[in-house]
Amino acid sequence: MTTDEQLLNYPFPGETALEPPAEWERLREQCPVAHVRLPSGDQATLLTKYDDVKRVLADPRFTRRLDAPDAARLSAEGDGVFSGEMTKIVPDTGEGHQHWRRLVAKWFTAKRMIALRPKMTEIAERLVDDMVAGGAPGDLRAALGFPLPVYVICDMLGVPAEDRDRFSHWSDALLNLTRYTKAETEASQLEFFQYMSEHVTAKRAEPGDDLLSELIAVGPPEEGGLSDLQIVVTGMGLLVAGHETTANMIGKMVAMLLSDRSRWERLLADPSLVRTAVEEALRLDANAGIGLPRYLREEIEVSGTTLPRGTTVICSMASANRDEGVFDAAAEMNMTRSPNPHLAFGSGIHSCLGQALARTELQVVLEVLLRKLPTLELAVPQEELRRVEGLAVGGLSELPVRW
Amino acid sequence: MSLRVSVDQTRCCGAGQCVLTVPEVFDQREEDGIVVLLEPAPAEELHRAVREAAAVCPTSTITVHED
């Protein structure tokens, strides 16, 4: 990399919704440590190779303090989920963070997710029935991909799923790059904060059988629990993280599998491939959003390039997941690939807390669709699928299907 | 061929991938999701899955010793 190299605008627009931007392969081969310009206009360093992304995500010197005064801003329209006030309330590192993570992690263990499976299956079946009752073509994103994870996370948090349209709007605002103005994102965050504060207050008065009530029951920080403010922010974070990314991934996974229908037919013939097919869809997600940002407090070398203190790094897990040096025939969808050490959920101690939940939801959706709608197919040519625009996470704006 | 497994609980972040992959060998503590090794010398038919669990662990918590 040289500093006089042309500054690329990031994120890169892909030609179609399911194909990766051509820049990823070129950068992995020629410029694995690249200069980019973010939607805010600020500059950052983009990492695209597997080894670099994996190492940086697991290295605590690459901090999550995107609120540092000289850190690059992702969006010009206000602070979001990566840099806003919320990010300062739960410790991002060290023992404080570990304590928070362990308090919350007990709710997301694999065993709990396995226990939730029958309920998830029931919800997914009902949503598919409703979609079918509405007649073909249907929008699988609106009918199934979006509501399923919302119902599940609302149930875990004890918040009413009827408020899901508001959560969805608040969540988009927190993940804003260019869709909303600064005034809109700030107003949304305030509303969301007030909503969750009132909810936590109500749970304190009348506890339920849910994650937030149990966090309250642990007691105040001096008794090993969290402060009310930390519980509110935890609730907001889990609500955003618990539905937006999975909702998008359900649509993208189904689109990937239907875009070459031999994949769907192979799964129909052998549903035992569901688990590895889900992992492969996660690996090949070409529309994952911007990746994960990190901020450097000290000078560090990556792939032979010295990154000065104050650098903001963007890790592109989606590009890393297509690194030919790690994955054989990396551009091909191989539904039996195993092991599949993709980085879709990050890497290291901050890797996604809800990954067992996301995996279980994706597996359940696929099992239910294969069983109930074996004739499922795209209702438009795949070139006509459109991306969600202007947010830090990627998805399809709708997924028209028939059966 | 013998295969032995060890885990470093201080590294674990509770992602649960190992439990989803080989529940016969790995579990998570109820109170905080940290890995628990159920079977340090798993049967041969589980070896492939154990190697997979080690390969996909996000914090390299699992070590497989083969000889």
Boltz contact constraints between the chains, C-beta under 6 A:
constraints:
  - contact:
      token1: [A, 102]
      token2: [B, 32]
      max_distance: 6.0
  - contact:
      token1: [A, 105]
      token2: [B, 14]
      max_distance: 6.0
  - contact:
      token1: [A, 105]
      token2: [B, 32]
      max_distance: 6.0
  - contact:
      token1: [A, 105]
      token2: [B, 33]
      max_distance: 6.0
  - contact:
      token1: [A, 106]
      token2: [B, 31]
      max_distance: 6.0
  - contact:
      token1: [A, 106]
      token2: [B, 32]
      max_distance: 6.0
  - contact:
      token1: [A, 106]
      token2: [B, 33]
      max_distance: 6.0
  - contact:
      token1: [A, 109]
      token2: [B, 16]
      max_distance: 6.0
  - contact:
      token1: [A, 109]
      token2: [B, 28]
      max_distance: 6.0
  - contact:
      token1: [A, 109]
      token2: [B, 33]
      max_distance: 6.0
  - contact:
      token1: [A, 110]
      token2: [B, 16]
      max_distance: 6.0
  - contact:
      token1: [A, 110]
      token2: [B, 19]
      max_distance: 6.0
  - contact:
      token1: [A, 110]
      token2: [B, 20]
      max_distance: 6.0
  - contact:
      token1: [A, 338]
      token2: [B, 52]
      max_distance: 6.0
  - contact:
      token1: [A, 339]
      token2: [B, 52]
      max_distance: 6.0
  - contact:
      token1: [A, 339]
      token2: [B, 55]
      max_distance: 6.0
  - contact:
      token1: [A, 339]
      token2: [B, 56]
      max_distance: 6.0
  - contact:
      token1: [A, 341]
      token2: [B, 55]
      max_distance: 6.0
  - contact:
      token1: [A, 341]
      token2: [B, 56]
      max_distance: 6.0
  - contact:
      token1: [A, 347]
      token2: [B, 58]
      max_distance: 6.0
  - contact:
      token1: [A, 349]
      token2: [B, 13]
      max_distance: 6.0
  - contact:
      token1: [A, 349]
      token2: [B, 59]
      max_distance: 6.0
  - contact:
      token1: [A, 351]
      token2: [B, 13]
      max_distance: 6.0
  - contact:
      token1: [A, 351]
      token2: [B, 15]
      max_distance: 6.0
  - contact:
      token1: [A, 351]
      token2: [B, 58]
      max_distance: 6.0
  - contact:
      token1: [A, 355]
      token2: [B, 15]
      max_distance: 6.0
  - contact:
      token1: [A, 356]
      token2: [B, 16]
      max_distance: 6.0
